[in-house]
Amino acid sequence: MDLEEAFQVVGEFGAYQKRAVCTLALTQLYMACQSMLMVLVGATPESEKQQEDRLQSSVALSGHVDSIVTEWLLVKEQAYKVSLAGSLFFAGLLLGNIIFGPLSDKIGRRPVYLAGLLFEVLFGYMTAAAHSYELFATSRLLVGLMNGGIGLVCFVLTQEYVGKSYWAMTGTLTSMTFAVGIALFGALGYIIRPWRTLAMVANSSGVLCFLLSVTLPESPRWLYCQNHTERAEEVLRYMALMNGSPAPNLTLRRVGSAKGGSDRSAGVLQLVTHPVLRFRTVVLMYVCSLVYYGLTLGASQTSGSRYVNVAMYGLVELPAYPLCVYFINKHWAGRKKSMSTFLCLGACACLCTIFIPESAEMSLGVTLALLGKLMVSAAFNIAYVYTSELYPTVVRNAGLGVCSMSCRVGGILAPFVPATRALAASTPFTVFCVSGFSAGCLVLLLPETLNTPPAETMEELSAGRSRVLENKWWPLSVAVKP
């Protein structure tokens, strides 16, 4: 039998897979805390410069804030160091996407995930114990490197442990728990004010995640596509046993030696040389780039308590996820149409914002910005599920890594968009509007993946065994077998 038939026997989402997915979801909570750490530990209170004498001056910091700013006096000429530490984290995310994706496709999901999680916990404690800014900034770079890498592998494992019909649900669950983690971190920061204690407590949840994760098996899909068929059968039989439906005679269809040998060379290079994958990668990189981070930054720049703002940053995304699960599993919507529609709706919200007169209430503009962020968050969540289905198992992490890397580039570019207000007040939302509409149109050039078996190998993609191929009118398409 093939893998999808095997999951029908084992159980597509049995008790064992539910426990495994919950463990990976807990890791998302931990990763969210690390991602938002700088928002609170880098908080800058009001400051004023007081002259003590002609040679020395000191900075009096008010507001009873305990942060890296107050400890190392990162104000005035040193204020840039706070933003630098945050940028180093995102630079680490970008590098982690580049390195860990192909690595997990080559040596396996489990060892890369466990090693990355272990080192992120260790570097997280380095952040809490840093005795100097330089050590703190270095630790943030290293934490970002691990965070970006294991985020990809964690997402892929939630997909590859279960049957194809549950990919949308488990993929959405990881995004949802990440958003919940952001909100919980806001509450944790409100309770724990000293920044070192906050960093220590937030990082300690990673220890629990690691201890729970050591029991997780290797992905049976990865084992199968790497021609480790017997090991894949062992994992599937164990899953069946733990699900209460033993399948001692479960046997997978053997992968040919030629196929296995060719797949060992699969990697990032295949995303460039293979015509179908090249087109998909270019489209997905553009879709994942600017709009989400631009609207996120615009919607999150509100006055008030920074703890409430952090919590709202995560909670505002939660309504998007039930919408995703509902629409992407409907035959009349699917992945492609849903993602395109949400992108265009987000662009429409930006378009409406452009026409709001300056005399109008600020709440109206904020509401439209948050509505746009809600729509784009839904599209962004679909992008992860959709992307994992568009790439064969042998290059799935590499594909996700490249597309996720473009997200980090978008995160770097997005803060500069508000500076275009110097040209016209409506310029930033015009940029987001054009980006959203164009991305929504480009998505329509991709194939629909709903109710289609995912390709496991490059040969399945090229030979047309999977229906997850380009639309037949696209010149780079491959003929679908009847």
C-alpha positions as CSV (number, residue, x, y, z in Angstrom):
1,M,0.0,0.0,0.0
2,D,1.1,3.6,-0.4
3,L,1.4,6.1,2.4
4,E,-2.2,7.5,2.2
5,E,-3.6,4.0,2.3
6,A,-1.4,3.2,5.3
7,F,-2.7,6.2,7.2
8,Q,-6.2,5.0,6.6
9,V,-5.2,1.8,8.3
10,V,-3.2,3.4,11.1
11,G,-5.6,6.2,11.7
12,E,-5.3,9.6,10.1
13,F,-5.5,11.5,13.4
14,G,-5.6,9.0,16.2
15,A,-4.9,9.3,19.9
16,Y,-1.1,9.1,19.3
17,Q,-1.0,11.7,16.6
18,K,-3.1,14.0,18.8
19,R,-0.6,13.8,21.6
20,A,2.3,14.4,19.2
21,V,0.6,17.4,17.6
22,C,-0.2,18.8,21.1
23,T,3.5,18.5,22.0
24,L,4.5,20.4,18.9
25,A,1.8,23.0,19.6
26,L,3.3,23.6,23.0
27,T,6.6,24.3,21.3
28,Q,4.8,27.0,19.3
29,L,3.8,28.7,22.6
30,Y,7.5,28.7,23.6
31,M,8.6,30.1,20.3
32,A,6.1,32.9,20.4
33,C,7.5,34.0,23.8
34,Q,11.0,34.1,22.3
35,S,9.8,36.0,19.3
36,M,8.1,38.7,21.4
37,L,10.7,39.0,24.1
38,M,12.3,42.2,22.9
39,V,9.0,44.0,22.9
40,L,9.0,43.9,26.8
41,V,12.6,43.5,27.8
42,G,13.6,46.3,25.4
43,A,10.9,48.7,26.7
44,T,12.1,52.3,26.9
45,P,10.6,54.5,29.7
46,E,10.5,58.3,29.6
47,S,13.9,59.8,30.1
48,E,15.5,63.1,30.6
49,K,19.1,64.2,30.7
50,Q,20.3,65.9,33.8
51,Q,23.5,67.8,34.0
52,E,25.5,66.9,37.1
53,D,28.6,68.9,36.2
54,R,30.5,70.1,33.2
55,L,32.2,66.8,32.6
56,Q,29.5,64.2,33.4
57,S,25.9,63.6,32.9
58,S,23.5,60.9,33.8
59,V,20.2,59.7,32.5
60,A,17.3,59.5,34.9
61,L,14.8,56.9,33.8
62,S,11.3,57.1,35.1
63,G,8.3,54.8,34.9
64,H,9.6,52.0,37.1
65,V,10.6,49.9,34.1
66,D,13.2,47.2,34.5
67,S,14.6,46.5,31.0
68,I,17.9,46.3,29.1
69,V,17.4,50.0,28.5
70,T,17.5,50.9,32.2
71,E,20.2,48.4,33.0
72,W,22.7,49.4,30.3
73,L,21.4,53.0,29.7
74,L,20.4,52.4,26.1
75,V,19.1,55.9,25.4
76,K,20.1,58.9,23.4
77,E,23.1,57.9,21.3
78,Q,22.9,54.3,22.5
79,A,19.1,53.9,21.8
80,Y,19.8,52.2,18.4
81,K,21.1,49.1,20.2
82,V,17.6,48.2,21.3
83,S,16.4,48.0,17.7
84,L,19.7,46.3,16.7
85,A,19.1,43.5,19.1
86,G,15.6,43.0,17.6
87,S,17.0,43.1,14.1
88,L,19.6,40.5,15.0
89,F,16.8,38.1,16.1
90,F,15.1,38.5,12.8
91,A,18.4,38.1,11.0
92,G,18.8,34.8,12.9
93,L,15.3,33.8,11.8
94,L,16.2,34.3,8.2
95,L,19.4,32.3,8.5
96,G,17.5,29.6,10.3
97,N,15.0,29.3,7.5
98,I,17.9,29.0,5.0
99,I,19.9,26.4,6.9
100,F,17.4,24.2,8.8
101,G,15.0,23.6,5.9
102,P,17.4,21.8,3.5
103,L,19.2,20.2,6.5
104,S,16.0,18.5,7.8
105,D,15.2,17.3,4.2
106,K,18.7,15.7,4.1
107,I,19.3,14.2,7.6
108,G,15.7,14.0,8.9
109,R,13.1,16.1,10.7
110,R,13.5,14.7,14.3
111,P,17.3,15.2,14.8
112,V,17.2,18.7,13.4
113,Y,14.1,19.6,15.5
114,L,15.5,18.3,18.8
115,A,18.9,19.8,18.3
116,G,17.5,23.2,17.4
117,L,15.1,23.2,20.4
118,L,17.8,22.2,22.8
119,F,20.2,24.9,21.6
120,E,17.4,27.5,21.6
121,V,16.7,26.8,25.3
122,L,20.4,27.1,26.1
123,F,20.8,30.3,24.2
124,G,17.6,31.6,25.8
125,Y,19.2,31.1,29.2
126,M,22.2,33.0,27.9
127,T,19.9,35.9,27.1
128,A,18.6,36.0,30.7
129,A,22.1,35.7,32.2
130,A,23.9,38.1,29.8
131,H,26.2,40.4,31.8
132,S,26.7,42.8,28.9
133,Y,24.8,44.2,25.9
134,E,27.2,42.5,23.5
135,L,26.5,39.1,25.0
136,F,22.8,39.8,25.0
137,A,22.7,40.8,21.4
138,T,24.7,37.7,20.4
139,S,22.3,35.5,22.3
140,R,19.3,37.0,20.4
141,L,21.0,36.3,17.1
142,L,21.5,32.6,18.1
143,V,18.0,32.3,19.6
144,G,16.6,33.6,16.3
145,L,18.7,31.2,14.3
146,M,17.3,28.2,16.2
147,N,13.7,29.7,16.4
148,G,13.5,30.2,12.7
149,G,14.8,26.7,12.0
150,I,12.7,24.6,14.3
151,G,9.6,26.6,13.5
152,L,9.7,25.2,10.0
153,V,10.4,21.6,11.1
154,C,7.8,21.8,13.8
155,F,5.2,22.9,11.3
156,V,6.1,20.1,8.8
157,L,6.0,17.4,11.5
158,T,2.5,18.4,12.4
159,Q,1.6,17.7,8.8
160,E,3.6,14.6,8.2
161,Y,2.4,12.7,11.3
162,V,-1.2,12.8,10.1
163,G,-3.3,11.9,7.1
164,K,-3.6,14.4,4.3
165,S,-7.2,15.3,5.1
166,Y,-6.1,16.7,8.5
167,W,-3.2,18.9,7.1
168,A,-5.4,22.0,7.1
169,M,-6.4,21.6,10.7
170,T,-3.0,20.7,12.1
171,G,-1.3,23.5,10.1
172,T,-3.9,26.0,11.3
173,L,-3.4,24.8,14.9
174,T,0.3,25.7,14.9
175,S,-0.5,29.2,13.8
176,M,-3.3,29.5,16.3
177,T,-1.1,28.4,19.2
178,F,1.6,30.8,18.2
179,A,-0.9,33.7,18.3
180,V,-2.1,32.4,21.7
181,G,1.5,32.3,22.9
182,I,1.9,36.0,22.0
183,A,-1.2,36.9,24.1
184,L,0.0,34.7,27.0
185,F,3.4,36.4,26.9
186,G,1.8,39.7,27.3
187,A,0.0,38.5,30.5
188,L,3.3,36.9,31.7
189,G,5.1,40.2,31.2
190,Y,2.4,42.1,33.2
191,I,2.9,39.7,36.2
192,I,6.7,39.5,36.0
193,R,8.4,42.9,35.6
194,P,12.1,42.3,36.1
195,W,13.4,41.6,32.6
196,R,15.9,38.9,33.6
197,T,13.2,37.0,35.5
198,L,10.8,37.3,32.7
199,A,13.4,36.0,30.2
200,M,14.2,33.1,32.5
201,V,10.6,32.1,33.1
202,A,9.6,32.4,29.5
203,N,12.5,30.3,28.4
204,S,12.0,27.6,31.0
205,S,8.9,26.4,29.1
206,G,11.2,25.2,26.4
207,V,12.7,22.7,28.8
208,L,9.3,21.0,29.2
209,C,8.8,21.1,25.4
210,F,12.1,19.4,24.9
211,L,11.5,16.7,27.4
212,L,8.1,15.9,25.8
213,S,9.6,16.0,22.3
214,V,12.3,13.4,22.8
215,T,9.6,10.7,22.6
216,L,8.5,11.9,19.1
217,P,9.3,9.5,16.2
218,E,10.9,10.4,12.8
219,S,8.4,11.5,10.1
220,P,7.2,8.3,8.3
221,R,6.8,10.3,5.2
222,W,10.4,11.5,5.2
223,L,11.6,7.9,5.9
224,Y,9.6,6.6,3.0
225,C,10.7,9.1,0.5
226,Q,14.3,8.5,1.6
227,N,13.9,4.8,0.8
228,H,13.9,3.8,4.5
229,T,10.8,1.8,3.9
230,E,11.2,-0.6,6.8
231,R,11.8,2.2,9.4
232,A,8.7,4.0,8.0
233,E,6.7,0.8,8.5
234,E,7.9,0.5,12.1
235,V,6.8,4.0,12.9
236,L,3.4,3.5,11.3
237,R,2.9,0.2,13.1
238,Y,3.8,1.9,16.4
239,M,1.3,4.7,15.7
240,A,-1.4,2.1,14.9
241,L,-0.7,0.2,18.1
242,M,-0.9,3.4,20.2
243,N,-4.1,4.4,18.4
244,G,-5.7,1.1,19.5
245,S,-5.8,-0.5,16.0
246,P,-2.7,-2.7,15.7
247,A,-1.6,-3.4,12.1
248,P,1.3,-5.9,12.4
249,N,1.1,-6.8,8.8
250,L,1.2,-3.2,7.4
251,T,3.5,-3.2,4.4
252,L,4.4,-0.2,2.2
253,R,5.0,-0.3,-1.5
254,R,8.7,-0.4,-2.0
255,V,10.4,2.7,-3.5
256,G,12.5,1.8,-6.5
257,S,16.3,2.2,-6.2
258,A,16.5,4.6,-9.0
259,K,13.9,6.8,-7.5
260,G,15.6,6.7,-4.1
261,G,18.9,7.6,-5.5
262,S,17.7,10.6,-7.5
263,D,15.8,11.9,-4.5
264,R,18.9,12.1,-2.4
265,S,20.1,14.9,-4.6
266,A,16.9,16.9,-4.0
267,G,17.3,20.2,-2.2
268,V,17.3,23.9,-2.7
269,L,18.8,23.6,-6.1
270,Q,15.7,21.7,-7.3
271,L,13.6,24.7,-6.5
272,V,15.5,26.6,-9.2
273,T,16.2,23.9,-11.8
274,H,12.8,22.1,-11.7
275,P,10.4,24.2,-13.9
276,V,7.2,23.5,-11.9
277,L,8.9,24.1,-8.5
278,R,10.6,27.2,-9.8
279,F,7.4,28.8,-10.8
280,R,5.6,27.9,-7.5
281,T,8.6,29.2,-5.5
282,V,8.7,32.5,-7.2
283,V,4.9,33.1,-6.7
284,L,4.9,32.0,-3.1
285,M,8.0,34.1,-2.2
286,Y,6.2,37.2,-3.5
287,V,2.9,36.3,-1.8
288,C,4.7,35.8,1.6
289,S,6.8,38.9,1.5
290,L,5.5,42.3,2.4
291,V,1.8,42.6,3.1
292,Y,1.5,40.6,6.3
293,Y,4.3,42.4,8.2
294,G,3.4,45.8,6.8
295,L,-0.2,45.5,8.1
296,T,1.0,43.9,11.3
297,L,3.3,46.8,12.1
298,G,0.7,49.4,11.1
299,A,-2.0,47.8,13.2
300,S,0.1,47.2,16.3
301,Q,1.5,50.7,16.6
302,T,-1.2,51.9,19.1
303,S,-0.9,53.8,22.3
304,G,-1.7,52.4,25.8
305,S,-0.3,49.7,27.9
306,R,2.5,47.7,26.2
307,Y,1.3,44.5,27.9
308,V,-2.2,45.0,26.5
309,N,-0.8,45.8,23.0
310,V,1.3,42.6,23.0
311,A,-1.8,40.6,24.0
312,M,-3.9,42.2,21.3
313,Y,-1.2,41.6,18.8
314,G,-1.9,37.9,19.1
315,L,-5.6,37.9,19.9
316,V,-6.6,39.9,16.8
317,E,-5.4,37.0,14.6
318,L,-7.4,34.3,16.3
319,P,-10.7,34.9,14.4
320,A,-8.8,34.3,11.2
321,Y,-8.0,30.7,11.9
322,P,-11.6,29.2,12.2
323,L,-12.3,31.1,8.9
324,C,-9.3,29.3,7.3
325,V,-10.3,25.9,8.5
326,Y,-13.9,26.4,7.2
327,F,-13.2,27.8,3.8
328,I,-10.1,25.8,2.7
329,N,-11.9,22.5,3.2
330,K,-14.9,23.5,1.1
331,H,-14.8,22.2,-2.5
332,W,-16.1,25.5,-3.8
333,A,-13.3,27.5,-2.1
334,G,-10.3,25.3,-1.5
335,R,-6.8,26.6,-0.8
336,K,-6.2,28.7,-3.9
337,K,-9.5,30.6,-4.0
338,S,-9.6,31.2,-0.2
339,M,-6.0,32.5,-0.1
340,S,-6.6,34.8,-3.1
341,T,-9.9,36.1,-1.6
342,F,-8.4,36.9,1.8
343,L,-5.5,38.7,0.2
344,C,-7.8,40.8,-1.9
345,L,-10.1,41.6,1.0
346,G,-7.1,42.8,3.0
347,A,-6.1,45.0,0.1
348,C,-9.7,46.3,0.0
349,A,-9.4,47.3,3.6
350,C,-6.2,49.2,2.8
351,L,-7.9,50.8,-0.2
352,C,-10.8,52.0,2.1
353,T,-8.2,53.4,4.5
354,I,-6.8,55.6,1.8
355,F,-10.1,57.4,1.3
356,I,-10.8,58.1,5.0
357,P,-10.7,61.9,5.4
358,E,-8.3,63.3,8.0
359,S,-11.2,64.8,9.9
360,A,-12.7,61.3,10.5
361,E,-12.3,59.6,13.8
362,M,-9.1,57.7,14.4
363,S,-11.0,54.6,15.5
364,L,-12.3,54.2,11.9
365,G,-8.8,54.0,10.5
366,V,-7.7,51.6,13.2
367,T,-10.7,49.4,12.7
368,L,-10.0,49.1,8.9
369,A,-6.3,48.5,9.6
370,L,-7.1,45.7,12.0
371,L,-9.6,44.2,9.6
372,G,-6.9,44.2,6.9
373,K,-4.6,42.5,9.3
374,L,-7.2,39.9,10.1
375,M,-7.7,39.1,6.4
376,V,-4.0,39.0,5.7
377,S,-3.4,36.8,8.8
378,A,-5.9,34.3,7.4
379,A,-4.1,34.4,4.0
380,F,-0.7,34.0,5.7
381,N,-1.9,30.9,7.6
382,I,-3.3,29.4,4.4
383,A,0.1,30.1,2.7
384,Y,1.9,27.7,5.1
385,V,-0.7,24.9,4.6
386,Y,-0.8,25.5,0.9
387,T,3.0,25.6,0.5
388,S,3.5,22.4,2.4
389,E,1.1,20.7,-0.1
390,L,2.7,22.2,-3.2
391,Y,6.1,20.7,-2.5
392,P,7.1,17.0,-2.5
393,T,8.2,15.5,0.8
394,V,11.8,15.4,-0.3
395,V,12.0,19.2,-0.7
396,R,9.1,20.3,1.6
397,N,11.2,21.8,4.3
398,A,13.5,23.5,1.7
399,G,10.5,25.0,0.0
400,L,9.0,26.2,3.2
401,G,12.4,27.6,4.2
402,V,12.8,29.6,1.1
403,C,9.3,31.0,1.3
404,S,9.6,31.7,5.0
405,M,12.9,33.4,4.3
406,S,11.1,35.8,2.0
407,C,8.8,36.6,4.9
408,R,11.8,37.7,6.9
409,V,12.9,39.9,4.1
410,G,9.4,41.4,4.0
411,G,9.8,42.0,7.8
412,I,12.9,43.9,7.1
413,L,11.4,46.0,4.3
414,A,8.0,46.7,6.0
415,P,9.2,49.2,8.6
416,F,10.5,51.4,5.9
417,V,7.1,51.7,4.2
418,P,5.7,54.1,6.7
419,A,8.5,56.5,5.8
420,T,6.8,57.0,2.4
421,R,4.3,59.2,4.2
422,A,6.7,62.0,3.3
423,L,5.4,61.6,-0.3
424,A,1.7,61.4,0.7
425,A,-0.2,60.4,3.8
426,S,-1.9,57.5,1.8
427,T,1.3,56.1,0.3
428,P,1.9,53.3,2.9
429,F,-1.5,51.8,2.5
430,T,-1.4,52.3,-1.3
431,V,1.8,50.1,-1.3
432,F,0.0,47.5,0.9
433,C,-3.1,47.7,-1.3
434,V,-1.2,47.1,-4.6
435,S,0.9,44.3,-3.0
436,G,-2.3,42.6,-1.7
437,F,-4.2,42.7,-5.0
438,S,-1.2,41.6,-7.0
439,A,-0.4,38.7,-4.6
440,G,-4.1,37.6,-4.7
441,C,-4.1,37.5,-8.5
442,L,-0.8,35.6,-8.7
443,V,-2.1,32.9,-6.3
444,L,-4.7,32.0,-8.9
445,L,-1.9,30.8,-11.2
446,L,-1.1,28.0,-8.7
447,P,-2.9,24.6,-8.7
448,E,-5.6,23.6,-6.2
449,T,-4.4,21.0,-3.7
450,L,-7.7,20.2,-1.9
451,N,-8.5,16.4,-1.8
452,T,-5.4,15.5,-3.8
453,P,-2.6,13.2,-2.6
454,P,0.7,15.1,-1.9
455,A,3.7,14.2,-4.0
456,E,6.3,12.3,-1.9
457,T,9.2,12.3,-4.5
458,M,10.3,14.4,-7.4
459,E,9.4,11.5,-9.7
460,E,5.8,11.6,-8.5
461,L,5.7,15.3,-9.3
462,S,7.2,15.0,-12.7
463,A,5.3,11.9,-13.7
464,G,2.0,13.3,-12.7
465,R,1.2,10.7,-10.0
466,S,0.0,13.6,-7.9
467,R,-2.7,15.9,-9.1
468,V,-1.0,18.8,-7.3
469,L,0.3,20.2,-10.6
470,E,0.1,23.4,-12.5
471,N,-3.1,24.4,-14.2
472,K,-3.2,22.7,-17.6
473,W,-3.2,26.0,-19.5
474,W,0.1,27.1,-17.9
475,P,3.1,26.4,-20.3
476,L,5.3,24.9,-17.6
477,S,2.6,22.3,-16.6
478,V,3.0,18.6,-16.6
479,A,0.3,16.4,-18.0
480,V,-1.9,14.8,-15.4
481,K,-2.4,11.1,-15.6
482,P,-6.1,10.2,-16.1
